Amino acid sequence: MMSLANATVAPIPGVTFRREDAARAARLRQLYRLTPGETRITLLVAQKMTTREIAETLEISVNTVRSHLRSIFVKCEVPGQPALRRLVEDLS
Protein backbone atom coordinates (compact mmCIF):
# COMPACT_ATOMS: atom_id res chain seq x y z
CA MET A 1 0.00 0.00 0.00
CA MET A 2 1.13 3.52 -0.78
CA SER A 3 0.75 6.37 1.65
CA LEU A 4 -0.68 9.54 0.15
CA ALA A 5 -0.66 12.49 2.54
CA ASN A 6 -0.97 10.59 5.79
CA ALA A 7 -3.75 8.40 4.42
CA THR A 8 -3.05 4.86 3.39
CA VAL A 9 -4.48 4.31 -0.06
CA ALA A 10 -4.77 0.89 -1.63
CA PRO A 11 -2.77 0.60 -4.84
CA ILE A 12 -4.75 0.99 -8.03
CA PRO A 13 -4.25 -1.93 -10.43
CA GLY A 14 -2.67 -0.81 -13.67
CA VAL A 15 -1.70 2.63 -12.34
CA THR A 16 1.83 3.58 -11.43
CA PHE A 17 2.25 6.54 -9.12
CA ARG A 18 5.65 8.16 -9.11
CA ARG A 19 7.48 9.10 -5.95
CA GLU A 20 6.72 12.78 -6.45
CA ASP A 21 2.99 11.97 -6.66
CA ALA A 22 2.96 11.28 -2.91
CA ALA A 23 4.36 14.76 -2.30
CA ARG A 24 1.84 16.28 -4.69
CA ALA A 25 -0.98 14.40 -2.97
CA ALA A 26 0.14 15.76 0.39
CA ARG A 27 0.18 19.31 -0.97
CA LEU A 28 -3.24 18.89 -2.61
CA ARG A 29 -4.75 17.59 0.61
CA GLN A 30 -3.13 20.35 2.66
CA LEU A 31 -3.84 23.30 0.36
CA TYR A 32 -7.23 22.34 -1.05
CA ARG A 33 -8.67 19.98 1.60
CA LEU A 34 -9.22 17.17 -0.91
CA THR A 35 -10.53 13.86 0.35
CA PRO A 36 -8.48 10.71 -0.35
CA GLY A 37 -10.85 9.83 -3.20
CA GLU A 38 -10.63 13.31 -4.70
CA THR A 39 -6.86 13.15 -4.40
CA ARG A 40 -6.70 9.83 -6.29
CA ILE A 41 -8.91 11.23 -9.05
CA THR A 42 -6.81 14.40 -9.25
CA LEU A 43 -3.63 12.36 -9.66
CA LEU A 44 -5.27 10.28 -12.38
CA VAL A 45 -6.41 13.45 -14.18
CA ALA A 46 -2.81 14.65 -13.96
CA GLN A 47 -1.81 11.43 -15.77
CA LYS A 48 -4.16 12.53 -18.58
CA MET A 49 -6.75 9.83 -17.98
CA THR A 50 -10.25 10.50 -19.28
CA THR A 51 -13.30 10.48 -17.03
CA ARG A 52 -14.28 7.08 -18.40
CA GLU A 53 -10.77 5.66 -17.88
CA ILE A 54 -10.76 6.93 -14.29
CA ALA A 55 -14.16 5.35 -13.67
CA GLU A 56 -13.01 2.01 -15.09
CA THR A 57 -9.71 2.12 -13.17
CA LEU A 58 -11.35 2.92 -9.83
CA GLU A 59 -14.35 0.69 -10.56
CA ILE A 60 -16.84 3.47 -9.95
CA SER A 61 -19.43 5.04 -12.23
CA VAL A 62 -18.67 7.86 -14.63
CA ASN A 63 -21.26 9.94 -12.76
CA THR A 64 -19.37 9.41 -9.50
CA VAL A 65 -16.15 10.58 -11.15
CA ARG A 66 -17.96 13.64 -12.53
CA SER A 67 -19.36 14.40 -9.08
CA HIS A 68 -15.88 14.21 -7.55
CA LEU A 69 -14.48 16.37 -10.34
CA ARG A 70 -17.07 19.09 -9.73
CA SER A 71 -16.08 19.14 -6.06
CA ILE A 72 -12.37 19.16 -6.96
CA PHE A 73 -12.83 22.06 -9.40
CA VAL A 74 -14.60 24.12 -6.73
CA LYS A 75 -12.04 23.34 -4.02
CA CYS A 76 -9.08 24.02 -6.32
CA GLU A 77 -10.76 26.99 -8.01
CA VAL A 78 -10.10 25.70 -11.52
CA PRO A 79 -12.52 25.61 -14.47
CA GLY A 80 -11.73 22.12 -15.75
CA GLN A 81 -9.36 19.23 -16.22
CA PRO A 82 -6.66 21.06 -18.24
CA ALA A 83 -6.35 23.70 -15.52
CA LEU A 84 -6.33 20.98 -12.84
CA ARG A 85 -3.46 19.23 -14.65
CA ARG A 86 -1.47 22.49 -14.73
CA LEU A 87 -2.15 23.06 -11.03
CA VAL A 88 -0.83 19.58 -10.14
CA GLU A 89 2.23 20.04 -12.36
CA ASP A 90 2.95 23.37 -10.66
CA LEU A 91 2.95 21.72 -7.22
CA SER A 92 6.26 19.98 -7.91
C-alpha positions in Angstrom: 0.0 0.0 0.0 1.1 3.5 -0.8 0.8 6.4 1.6 -0.7 9.5 0.2 -0.7 12.5 2.5 -1.0 10.6 5.8 -3.8 8.4 4.4 -3.0 4.9 3.4 -4.5 4.3 -0.1 -4.8 0.9 -1.6 -2.8 0.6 -4.8 -4.8 1.0 -8.0 -4.2 -1.9 -10.4 -2.7 -0.8 -13.7 -1.7 2.6 -12.3 1.8 3.6 -11.4 2.3 6.5 -9.1 5.7 8.2 -9.1 7.5 9.1 -5.9 6.7 12.8 -6.5 3.0 12.0 -6.7 3.0 11.3 -2.9 4.4 14.8 -2.3 1.8 16.3 -4.7 -1.0 14.4 -3.0 0.1 15.8 0.4 0.2 19.3 -1.0 -3.2 18.9 -2.6 -4.8 17.6 0.6 -3.1 20.3 2.7 -3.8 23.3 0.4 -7.2 22.3 -1.0 -8.7 20.0 1.6 -9.2 17.2 -0.9 -10.5 13.9 0.4 -8.5 10.7 -0.3 -10.9 9.8 -3.2 -10.6 13.3 -4.7 -6.9 13.1 -4.4 -6.7 9.8 -6.3 -8.9 11.2 -9.0 -6.8 14.4 -9.2 -3.6 12.4 -9.7 -5.3 10.3 -12.4 -6.4 13.4 -14.2 -2.8 14.6 -14.0 -1.8 11.4 -15.8 -4.2 12.5 -18.6 -6.7 9.8 -18.0 -10.3 10.5 -19.3 -13.3 10.5 -17.0 -14.3 7.1 -18.4 -10.8 5.7 -17.9 -10.8 6.9 -14.3 -14.2 5.3 -13.7 -13.0 2.0 -15.1 -9.7 2.1 -13.2 -11.3 2.9 -9.8 -14.3 0.7 -10.6 -16.8 3.5 -9.9 -19.4 5.0 -12.2 -18.7 7.9 -14.6 -21.3 9.9 -12.8 -19.4 9.4 -9.5 -16.1 10.6 -11.1 -18.0 13.6 -12.5 -19.4 14.4 -9.1 -15.9 14.2 -7.5 -14.5 16.4 -10.3 -17.1 19.1 -9.7 -16.1 19.1 -6.1 -12.4 19.2 -7.0 -12.8 22.1 -9.4 -14.6 24.1 -6.7 -12.0 23.3 -4.0 -9.1 24.0 -6.3 -10.8 27.0 -8.0 -10.1 25.7 -11.5 -12.5 25.6 -14.5 -11.7 22.1 -15.7 -9.4 19.2 -16.2 -6.7 21.1 -18.2 -6.4 23.7 -15.5 -6.3 21.0 -12.8 -3.5 19.2 -14.7 -1.5 22.5 -14.7 -2.2 23.1 -11.0 -0.8 19.6 -10.1 2.2 20.0 -12.4 3.0 23.4 -10.7 3.0 21.7 -7.2 6.3 20.0 -7.9 
